Amino acid sequence: MSNPEENEFLHGLEVEVEAEIDIAVSSHFEEVAGTPVTEWQFDPADAERYEVGLRGLLGAVEAVEDAERGHR
């Protein structure tokens, strides 16, 4: 049986990761890549890696939540 505090934590983590993904997507890293390097506020490749990592984390959180639902 799963712990209610753990479920609450996972849900909160999911919400936070989704919010970070929204921020990462709004950075439009693909558009920045077309500008001169001297105008970059961030490296577009780093932004893309960050978004990929966030999506992987979100998938892991969702998998744990799904597994917890299966045990109920």
PDB file of N, CA, C and O in Angstrom, chain B, residues numbered from 101:
ATOM      1  N   MET B 101       0.840  -1.173   0.000  1.00  0.00           N
ATOM      2  CA  MET B 101       0.000   0.000   0.000  1.00  0.00           C
ATOM      3  C   MET B 101       0.891   1.244   0.000  1.00  0.00           C
ATOM      4  O   MET B 101       1.899   1.286   0.705  1.00  0.00           O
ATOM      5  N   SER B 102       0.531   2.226  -0.767  1.00  0.00           N
ATOM      6  CA  SER B 102       1.370   3.416  -0.887  1.00  0.00           C
ATOM      7  C   SER B 102       1.070   4.405   0.226  1.00  0.00           C
ATOM      8  O   SER B 102      -0.025   4.432   0.787  1.00  0.00           O
ATOM      9  N   ASN B 103       2.052   5.195   0.519  1.00  0.00           N
ATOM     10  CA  ASN B 103       1.986   6.212   1.556  1.00  0.00           C
ATOM     11  C   ASN B 103       1.338   7.473   0.975  1.00  0.00           C
ATOM     12  O   ASN B 103       1.771   7.939  -0.079  1.00  0.00           O
ATOM     13  N   PRO B 104       0.308   8.045   1.630  1.00  0.00           N
ATOM     14  CA  PRO B 104      -0.325   9.265   1.105  1.00  0.00           C
ATOM     15  C   PRO B 104       0.658  10.431   0.946  1.00  0.00           C
ATOM     16  O   PRO B 104       0.538  11.229   0.017  1.00  0.00           O
ATOM     17  N   GLU B 105       1.628  10.522   1.858  1.00  0.00           N
ATOM     18  CA  GLU B 105       2.628  11.588   1.744  1.00  0.00           C
ATOM     19  C   GLU B 105       3.478  11.401   0.489  1.00  0.00           C
ATOM     20  O   GLU B 105       3.853  12.377  -0.161  1.00  0.00           O
ATOM     21  N   GLU B 106       3.781  10.157   0.151  1.00  0.00           N
ATOM     22  CA  GLU B 106       4.560   9.866  -1.051  1.00  0.00           C
ATOM     23  C   GLU B 106       3.757  10.244  -2.298  1.00  0.00           C
ATOM     24  O   GLU B 106       4.300  10.819  -3.241  1.00  0.00           O
ATOM     25  N   ASN B 107       2.472   9.922  -2.294  1.00  0.00           N
ATOM     26  CA  ASN B 107       1.616  10.288  -3.426  1.00  0.00           C
ATOM     27  C   ASN B 107       1.551  11.793  -3.598  1.00  0.00           C
ATOM     28  O   ASN B 107       1.617  12.304  -4.716  1.00  0.00           O
ATOM     29  N   GLU B 108       1.423  12.494  -2.493  1.00  0.00           N
ATOM     30  CA  GLU B 108       1.375  13.957  -2.528  1.00  0.00           C
ATOM     31  C   GLU B 108       2.698  14.528  -3.054  1.00  0.00           C
ATOM     32  O   GLU B 108       2.707  15.464  -3.853  1.00  0.00           O
ATOM     33  N   PHE B 109       3.805  13.953  -2.596  1.00  0.00           N
ATOM     34  CA  PHE B 109       5.117  14.388  -3.068  1.00  0.00           C
ATOM     35  C   PHE B 109       5.254  14.183  -4.573  1.00  0.00           C
ATOM     36  O   PHE B 109       5.697  15.079  -5.293  1.00  0.00           O
ATOM     37  N   LEU B 110       4.868  12.991  -5.045  1.00  0.00           N
ATOM     38  CA  LEU B 110       4.985  12.692  -6.476  1.00  0.00           C
ATOM     39  C   LEU B 110       4.119  13.628  -7.303  1.00  0.00           C
ATOM     40  O   LEU B 110       4.541  14.098  -8.360  1.00  0.00           O
ATOM     41  N   HIS B 111       2.924  13.898  -6.832  1.00  0.00           N
ATOM     42  CA  HIS B 111       2.054  14.811  -7.576  1.00  0.00           C
ATOM     43  C   HIS B 111       2.672  16.216  -7.613  1.00  0.00           C
ATOM     44  O   HIS B 111       2.674  16.870  -8.656  1.00  0.00           O
ATOM     45  N   GLY B 112       3.190  16.669  -6.478  1.00  0.00           N
ATOM     46  CA  GLY B 112       3.836  17.981  -6.430  1.00  0.00           C
ATOM     47  C   GLY B 112       5.047  18.051  -7.348  1.00  0.00           C
ATOM     48  O   GLY B 112       5.272  19.057  -8.020  1.00  0.00           O
ATOM     49  N   LEU B 113       5.824  16.973  -7.370  1.00  0.00           N
ATOM     50  CA  LEU B 113       6.992  16.916  -8.250  1.00  0.00           C
ATOM     51  C   LEU B 113       6.559  16.973  -9.706  1.00  0.00           C
ATOM     52  O   LEU B 113       7.177  17.665 -10.515  1.00  0.00           O
ATOM     53  N   GLU B 114       5.501  16.248 -10.039  1.00  0.00           N
ATOM     54  CA  GLU B 114       4.985  16.258 -11.409  1.00  0.00           C
ATOM     55  C   GLU B 114       4.569  17.671 -11.823  1.00  0.00           C
ATOM     56  O   GLU B 114       4.869  18.106 -12.935  1.00  0.00           O
ATOM     57  N   VAL B 115       3.892  18.373 -10.947  1.00  0.00           N
ATOM     58  CA  VAL B 115       3.445  19.744 -11.238  1.00  0.00           C
ATOM     59  C   VAL B 115       4.651  20.657 -11.460  1.00  0.00           C
ATOM     60  O   VAL B 115       4.664  21.461 -12.392  1.00  0.00           O
ATOM     61  N   GLU B 116       5.654  20.531 -10.605  1.00  0.00           N
ATOM     62  CA  GLU B 116       6.853  21.368 -10.721  1.00  0.00           C
ATOM     63  C   GLU B 116       7.614  21.085 -12.024  1.00  0.00           C
ATOM     64  O   GLU B 116       8.066  22.009 -12.700  1.00  0.00           O
ATOM     65  N   VAL B 117       7.747  19.816 -12.360  1.00  0.00           N
ATOM     66  CA  VAL B 117       8.469  19.454 -13.589  1.00  0.00           C
ATOM     67  C   VAL B 117       7.709  19.958 -14.813  1.00  0.00           C
ATOM     68  O   VAL B 117       8.318  20.464 -15.756  1.00  0.00           O
ATOM     69  N   GLU B 118       6.389  19.825 -14.804  1.00  0.00           N
ATOM     70  CA  GLU B 118       5.595  20.337 -15.924  1.00  0.00           C
ATOM     71  C   GLU B 118       5.759  21.845 -16.066  1.00  0.00           C
ATOM     72  O   GLU B 118       5.830  22.357 -17.183  1.00  0.00           O
ATOM     73  N   ALA B 119       5.819  22.559 -14.949  1.00  0.00           N
ATOM     74  CA  ALA B 119       6.021  24.011 -14.995  1.00  0.00           C
ATOM     75  C   ALA B 119       7.395  24.342 -15.567  1.00  0.00           C
ATOM     76  O   ALA B 119       7.527  25.278 -16.356  1.00  0.00           O
ATOM     77  N   GLU B 120       8.416  23.586 -15.178  1.00  0.00           N
ATOM     78  CA  GLU B 120       9.763  23.806 -15.722  1.00  0.00           C
ATOM     79  C   GLU B 120       9.816  23.524 -17.213  1.00  0.00           C
ATOM     80  O   GLU B 120      10.505  24.221 -17.958  1.00  0.00           O
ATOM     81  N   ILE B 121       9.089  22.502 -17.652  1.00  0.00           N
ATOM     82  CA  ILE B 121       9.032  22.206 -19.087  1.00  0.00           C
ATOM     83  C   ILE B 121       8.404  23.373 -19.831  1.00  0.00           C
ATOM     84  O   ILE B 121       8.890  23.769 -20.891  1.00  0.00           O
ATOM     85  N   ASP B 122       7.323  23.928 -19.285  1.00  0.00           N
ATOM     86  CA  ASP B 122       6.685  25.089 -19.919  1.00  0.00           C
ATOM     87  C   ASP B 122       7.666  26.252 -20.056  1.00  0.00           C
ATOM     88  O   ASP B 122       7.699  26.923 -21.088  1.00  0.00           O
ATOM     89  N   ILE B 123       8.454  26.485 -19.026  1.00  0.00           N
ATOM     90  CA  ILE B 123       9.456  27.565 -19.068  1.00  0.00           C
ATOM     91  C   ILE B 123      10.516  27.257 -20.121  1.00  0.00           C
ATOM     92  O   ILE B 123      10.903  28.130 -20.898  1.00  0.00           O
ATOM     93  N   ALA B 124      10.982  26.011 -20.140  1.00  0.00           N
ATOM     94  CA  ALA B 124      12.016  25.622 -21.112  1.00  0.00           C
ATOM     95  C   ALA B 124      11.501  25.778 -22.538  1.00  0.00           C
ATOM     96  O   ALA B 124      12.221  26.270 -23.407  1.00  0.00           O
ATOM     97  N   VAL B 125      10.272  25.367 -22.782  1.00  0.00           N
ATOM     98  CA  VAL B 125       9.692  25.474 -24.121  1.00  0.00           C
ATOM     99  C   VAL B 125       9.545  26.937 -24.524  1.00  0.00           C
ATOM    100  O   VAL B 125       9.739  27.289 -25.687  1.00  0.00           O
ATOM    101  N   SER B 126       9.204  27.782 -23.564  1.00  0.00           N
ATOM    102  CA  SER B 126       9.007  29.200 -23.882  1.00  0.00           C
ATOM    103  C   SER B 126      10.319  29.928 -24.161  1.00  0.00           C
ATOM    104  O   SER B 126      10.299  31.072 -24.614  1.00  0.00           O
ATOM    105  N   SER B 127      11.457  29.288 -23.900  1.00  0.00           N
ATOM    106  CA  SER B 127      12.748  29.933 -24.173  1.00  0.00           C
ATOM    107  C   SER B 127      13.059  29.964 -25.662  1.00  0.00           C
ATOM    108  O   SER B 127      13.932  30.718 -26.091  1.00  0.00           O
ATOM    109  N   HIS B 128      12.354  29.153 -26.462  1.00  0.00           N
ATOM    110  CA  HIS B 128      12.530  29.116 -27.920  1.00  0.00           C
ATOM    111  C   HIS B 128      13.998  28.952 -28.306  1.00  0.00           C
ATOM    112  O   HIS B 128      14.535  29.723 -29.101  1.00  0.00           O
ATOM    113  N   PHE B 129      14.635  27.935 -27.730  1.00  0.00           N
ATOM    114  CA  PHE B 129      16.060  27.715 -27.974  1.00  0.00           C
ATOM    115  C   PHE B 129      16.378  27.524 -29.449  1.00  0.00           C
ATOM    116  O   PHE B 129      17.477  27.858 -29.891  1.00  0.00           O
ATOM    117  N   GLU B 130      15.443  26.997 -30.208  1.00  0.00           N
ATOM    118  CA  GLU B 130      15.711  26.775 -31.629  1.00  0.00           C
ATOM    119  C   GLU B 130      15.838  28.104 -32.385  1.00  0.00           C
ATOM    120  O   GLU B 130      16.568  28.189 -33.372  1.00  0.00           O
ATOM    121  N   GLU B 131      15.125  29.142 -31.920  1.00  0.00           N
ATOM    122  CA  GLU B 131      15.241  30.460 -32.546  1.00  0.00           C
ATOM    123  C   GLU B 131      16.558  31.140 -32.166  1.00  0.00           C
ATOM    124  O   GLU B 131      17.156  31.848 -32.976  1.00  0.00           O
ATOM    125  N   VAL B 132      16.996  30.920 -30.941  1.00  0.00           N
ATOM    126  CA  VAL B 132      18.240  31.525 -30.466  1.00  0.00           C
ATOM    127  C   VAL B 132      19.422  31.003 -31.274  1.00  0.00           C
ATOM    128  O   VAL B 132      20.377  31.736 -31.528  1.00  0.00           O
ATOM    129  N   ALA B 133      19.356  29.744 -31.674  1.00  0.00           N
ATOM    130  CA  ALA B 133      20.458  29.134 -32.414  1.00  0.00           C
ATOM    131  C   ALA B 133      20.722  29.849 -33.732  1.00  0.00           C
ATOM    132  O   ALA B 133      21.826  29.760 -34.270  1.00  0.00           O
ATOM    133  N   GLY B 134      19.732  30.552 -34.258  1.00  0.00           N
ATOM    134  CA  GLY B 134      19.906  31.265 -35.522  1.00  0.00           C
ATOM    135  C   GLY B 134      20.473  32.659 -35.371  1.00  0.00           C
ATOM    136  O   GLY B 134      20.684  33.349 -36.368  1.00  0.00           O
ATOM    137  N   THR B 135      20.724  33.087 -34.153  1.00  0.00           N
ATOM    138  CA  THR B 135      21.286  34.424 -33.925  1.00  0.00           C
ATOM    139  C   THR B 135      22.789  34.318 -33.671  1.00  0.00           C
ATOM    140  O   THR B 135      23.291  33.236 -33.364  1.00  0.00           O
ATOM    141  N   PRO B 136      23.504  35.431 -33.796  1.00  0.00           N
ATOM    142  CA  PRO B 136      24.953  35.399 -33.527  1.00  0.00           C
ATOM    143  C   PRO B 136      25.242  34.982 -32.079  1.00  0.00           C
ATOM    144  O   PRO B 136      24.508  35.340 -31.158  1.00  0.00           O
ATOM    145  N   VAL B 137      26.305  34.233 -31.902  1.00  0.00           N
ATOM    146  CA  VAL B 137      26.682  33.721 -30.585  1.00  0.00           C
ATOM    147  C   VAL B 137      26.840  34.847 -29.567  1.00  0.00           C
ATOM    148  O   VAL B 137      26.532  34.658 -28.390  1.00  0.00           O
ATOM    149  N   THR B 138      27.302  35.986 -29.990  1.00  0.00           N
ATOM    150  CA  THR B 138      27.512  37.101 -29.060  1.00  0.00           C
ATOM    151  C   THR B 138      26.204  37.629 -28.480  1.00  0.00           C
ATOM    152  O   THR B 138      26.218  38.349 -27.482  1.00  0.00           O
ATOM    153  N   GLU B 139      25.078  37.280 -29.091  1.00  0.00           N
ATOM    154  CA  GLU B 139      23.776  37.736 -28.598  1.00  0.00           C
ATOM    155  C   GLU B 139      23.075  36.689 -27.721  1.00  0.00           C
ATOM    156  O   GLU B 139      22.008  36.963 -27.171  1.00  0.00           O
ATOM    157  N   TRP B 140      23.655  35.513 -27.587  1.00  0.00           N
ATOM    158  CA  TRP B 140      23.019  34.453 -26.802  1.00  0.00           C
ATOM    159  C   TRP B 140      23.032  34.788 -25.321  1.00  0.00           C
ATOM    160  O   TRP B 140      24.054  35.213 -24.781  1.00  0.00           O
ATOM    161  N   GLN B 141      21.898  34.596 -24.669  1.00  0.00           N
ATOM    162  CA  GLN B 141      21.844  34.688 -23.208  1.00  0.00           C
ATOM    163  C   GLN B 141      22.051  33.311 -22.590  1.00  0.00           C
ATOM    164  O   GLN B 141      22.345  33.190 -21.401  1.00  0.00           O
ATOM    165  N   PHE B 142      21.896  32.278 -23.408  1.00  0.00           N
ATOM    166  CA  PHE B 142      22.120  30.898 -22.982  1.00  0.00           C
ATOM    167  C   PHE B 142      22.502  30.084 -24.207  1.00  0.00           C
ATOM    168  O   PHE B 142      22.211  30.471 -25.339  1.00  0.00           O
ATOM    169  N   ASP B 143      23.144  28.972 -23.976  1.00  0.00           N
ATOM    170  CA  ASP B 143      23.526  28.076 -25.068  1.00  0.00           C
ATOM    171  C   ASP B 143      22.304  27.248 -25.454  1.00  0.00           C
ATOM    172  O   ASP B 143      21.785  26.514 -24.613  1.00  0.00           O
ATOM    173  N   PRO B 144      21.829  27.338 -26.681  1.00  0.00           N
ATOM    174  CA  PRO B 144      20.645  26.591 -27.089  1.00  0.00           C
ATOM    175  C   PRO B 144      20.781  25.078 -26.885  1.00  0.00           C
ATOM    176  O   PRO B 144      19.793  24.405 -26.589  1.00  0.00           O
ATOM    177  N   ALA B 145      21.969  24.549 -27.038  1.00  0.00           N
ATOM    178  CA  ALA B 145      22.169  23.107 -26.836  1.00  0.00           C
ATOM    179  C   ALA B 145      21.938  22.738 -25.366  1.00  0.00           C
ATOM    180  O   ALA B 145      21.368  21.688 -25.071  1.00  0.00           O
ATOM    181  N   ASP B 146      22.379  23.599 -24.448  1.00  0.00           N
ATOM    182  CA  ASP B 146      22.135  23.352 -23.028  1.00  0.00           C
ATOM    183  C   ASP B 146      20.645  23.396 -22.723  1.00  0.00           C
ATOM    184  O   ASP B 146      20.142  22.575 -21.956  1.00  0.00           O
ATOM    185  N   ALA B 147      19.941  24.343 -23.316  1.00  0.00           N
ATOM    186  CA  ALA B 147      18.501  24.459 -23.099  1.00  0.00           C
ATOM    187  C   ALA B 147      17.771  23.227 -23.621  1.00  0.00           C
ATOM    188  O   ALA B 147      16.832  22.740 -22.991  1.00  0.00           O
ATOM    189  N   GLU B 148      18.207  22.729 -24.767  1.00  0.00           N
ATOM    190  CA  GLU B 148      17.573  21.537 -25.327  1.00  0.00           C
ATOM    191  C   GLU B 148      17.850  20.315 -24.448  1.00  0.00           C
ATOM    192  O   GLU B 148      16.947  19.513 -24.206  1.00  0.00           O
ATOM    193  N   ARG B 149      19.075  20.167 -23.974  1.00  0.00           N
ATOM    194  CA  ARG B 149      19.409  19.047 -23.080  1.00  0.00           C
ATOM    195  C   ARG B 149      18.600  19.133 -21.789  1.00  0.00           C
ATOM    196  O   ARG B 149      18.142  18.113 -21.272  1.00  0.00           O
ATOM    197  N   TYR B 150      18.425  20.334 -21.274  1.00  0.00           N
ATOM    198  CA  TYR B 150      17.659  20.542 -20.046  1.00  0.00           C
ATOM    199  C   TYR B 150      16.212  20.096 -20.254  1.00  0.00           C
ATOM    200  O   TYR B 150      15.646  19.405 -19.406  1.00  0.00           O
ATOM    201  N   GLU B 151      15.618  20.487 -21.376  1.00  0.00           N
ATOM    202  CA  GLU B 151      14.236  20.105 -21.663  1.00  0.00           C
ATOM    203  C   GLU B 151      14.111  18.583 -21.807  1.00  0.00           C
ATOM    204  O   GLU B 151      13.159  17.989 -21.300  1.00  0.00           O
ATOM    205  N   VAL B 152      15.050  17.964 -22.485  1.00  0.00           N
ATOM    206  CA  VAL B 152      15.024  16.503 -22.649  1.00  0.00           C
ATOM    207  C   VAL B 152      15.116  15.828 -21.281  1.00  0.00           C
ATOM    208  O   VAL B 152      14.402  14.862 -21.012  1.00  0.00           O
ATOM    209  N   GLY B 153      15.995  16.336 -20.422  1.00  0.00           N
ATOM    210  CA  GLY B 153      16.121  15.778 -19.074  1.00  0.00           C
ATOM    211  C   GLY B 153      14.843  15.928 -18.275  1.00  0.00           C
ATOM    212  O   GLY B 153      14.443  15.011 -17.558  1.00  0.00           O
ATOM    213  N   LEU B 154      14.198  17.085 -18.394  1.00  0.00           N
ATOM    214  CA  LEU B 154      12.936  17.305 -17.691  1.00  0.00           C
ATOM    215  C   LEU B 154      11.857  16.339 -18.176  1.00  0.00           C
ATOM    216  O   LEU B 154      11.088  15.802 -17.379  1.00  0.00           O
ATOM    217  N   ARG B 155      11.809  16.126 -19.477  1.00  0.00           N
ATOM    218  CA  ARG B 155      10.807  15.193 -20.022  1.00  0.00           C
ATOM    219  C   ARG B 155      11.076  13.765 -19.542  1.00  0.00           C
ATOM    220  O   ARG B 155      10.139  13.007 -19.291  1.00  0.00           O
ATOM    221  N   GLY B 156      12.350  13.399 -19.415  1.00  0.00           N
ATOM    222  CA  GLY B 156      12.692  12.095 -18.871  1.00  0.00           C
ATOM    223  C   GLY B 156      12.277  11.973 -17.413  1.00  0.00           C
ATOM    224  O   GLY B 156      11.759  10.937 -16.996  1.00  0.00           O
ATOM    225  N   LEU B 157      12.502  13.024 -16.641  1.00  0.00           N
ATOM    226  CA  LEU B 157      12.101  13.039 -15.236  1.00  0.00           C
ATOM    227  C   LEU B 157      10.582  12.945 -15.117  1.00  0.00           C
ATOM    228  O   LEU B 157      10.069  12.210 -14.274  1.00  0.00           O
ATOM    229  N   LEU B 158       9.871  13.681 -15.952  1.00  0.00           N
ATOM    230  CA  LEU B 158       8.407  13.628 -15.928  1.00  0.00           C
ATOM    231  C   LEU B 158       7.925  12.218 -16.245  1.00  0.00           C
ATOM    232  O   LEU B 158       7.003  11.718 -15.599  1.00  0.00           O
ATOM    233  N   GLY B 159       8.536  11.576 -17.229  1.00  0.00           N
ATOM    234  CA  GLY B 159       8.164  10.206 -17.566  1.00  0.00           C
ATOM    235  C   GLY B 159       8.399   9.256 -16.404  1.00  0.00           C
ATOM    236  O   GLY B 159       7.601   8.348 -16.172  1.00  0.00           O
ATOM    237  N   ALA B 160       9.483   9.455 -15.678  1.00  0.00           N
ATOM    238  CA  ALA B 160       9.789   8.598 -14.531  1.00  0.00           C
ATOM    239  C   ALA B 160       8.771   8.808 -13.411  1.00  0.00           C
ATOM    240  O   ALA B 160       8.312   7.844 -12.799  1.00  0.00           O
ATOM    241  N   VAL B 161       8.427  10.043 -13.148  1.00  0.00           N
ATOM    242  CA  VAL B 161       7.432  10.339 -12.111  1.00  0.00           C
ATOM    243  C   VAL B 161       6.095   9.704 -12.486  1.00  0.00           C
ATOM    244  O   VAL B 161       5.439   9.089 -11.646  1.00  0.00           O
ATOM    245  N   GLU B 162       5.696   9.853 -13.739  1.00  0.00           N
ATOM    246  CA  GLU B 162       4.431   9.269 -14.185  1.00  0.00           C
ATOM    247  C   GLU B 162       4.459   7.742 -14.093  1.00  0.00           C
ATOM    248  O   GLU B 162       3.449   7.125 -13.753  1.00  0.00           O
ATOM    249  N   ALA B 163       5.593   7.138 -14.390  1.00  0.00           N
ATOM    250  CA  ALA B 163       5.718   5.682 -14.296  1.00  0.00           C
ATOM    251  C   ALA B 163       5.568   5.217 -12.850  1.00  0.00           C
ATOM    252  O   ALA B 163       4.918   4.205 -12.588  1.00  0.00           O
ATOM    253  N   VAL B 164       6.162   5.946 -11.919  1.00  0.00           N
ATOM    254  CA  VAL B 164       6.043   5.582 -10.503  1.00  0.00           C
ATOM    255  C   VAL B 164       4.593   5.752 -10.053  1.00  0.00           C
ATOM    256  O   VAL B 164       4.056   4.906  -9.337  1.00  0.00           O
ATOM    257  N   GLU B 165       3.967   6.841 -10.473  1.00  0.00           N
ATOM    258  CA  GLU B 165       2.558   7.044 -10.115  1.00  0.00           C
ATOM    259  C   GLU B 165       1.680   5.930 -10.680  1.00  0.00           C
ATOM    260  O   GLU B 165       0.794   5.426  -9.989  1.00  0.00           O
ATOM    261  N   ASP B 166       1.921   5.549 -11.923  1.00  0.00           N
ATOM    262  CA  ASP B 166       1.152   4.463 -12.538  1.00  0.00           C
ATOM    263  C   ASP B 166       1.374   3.150 -11.788  1.00  0.00           C
ATOM    264  O   ASP B 166       0.430   2.392 -11.565  1.00  0.00           O
ATOM    265  N   ALA B 167       2.603   2.888 -11.405  1.00  0.00           N
ATOM    266  CA  ALA B 167       2.907   1.660 -10.664  1.00  0.00           C
ATOM    267  C   ALA B 167       2.207   1.666  -9.304  1.00  0.00           C
ATOM    268  O   ALA B 167       1.706   0.637  -8.850  1.00  0.00           O
ATOM    269  N   GLU B 168       2.179   2.830  -8.663  1.00  0.00           N
ATOM    270  CA  GLU B 168       1.498   2.951  -7.374  1.00  0.00           C
ATOM    271  C   GLU B 168       0.001   2.704  -7.541  1.00  0.00           C
ATOM    272  O   GLU B 168      -0.615   2.055  -6.697  1.00  0.00           O
ATOM    273  N   ARG B 169      -0.579   3.206  -8.604  1.00  0.00           N
ATOM    274  CA  ARG B 169      -2.011   2.990  -8.858  1.00  0.00           C
ATOM    275  C   ARG B 169      -2.301   1.506  -9.074  1.00  0.00           C
ATOM    276  O   ARG B 169      -3.363   1.012  -8.695  1.00  0.00           O
ATOM    277  N   GLY B 170      -1.361   0.810  -9.678  1.00  0.00           N
ATOM    278  CA  GLY B 170      -1.527  -0.611  -9.935  1.00  0.00           C
ATOM    279  C   GLY B 170      -1.493  -1.451  -8.677  1.00  0.00           C
ATOM    280  O   GLY B 170      -2.035  -2.556  -8.660  1.00  0.00           O
ATOM    281  N   HIS B 171      -0.861  -0.948  -7.614  1.00  0.00           N
ATOM    282  CA  HIS B 171      -0.741  -1.695  -6.366  1.00  0.00           C
ATOM    283  C   HIS B 171      -1.934  -1.479  -5.446  1.00  0.00           C
ATOM    284  O   HIS B 171      -2.047  -2.145  -4.417  1.00  0.00           O
ATOM    285  N   ARG B 172      -2.812  -0.569  -5.795  1.00  0.00           N
ATOM    286  CA  ARG B 172      -3.973  -0.291  -4.924  1.00  0.00           C
ATOM    287  C   ARG B 172      -5.061  -1.284  -5.152  1.00  0.00           C
ATOM    288  O   ARG B 172      -6.110  -1.209  -4.512  1.00  0.00           O
TER     289      ARG B 172
END
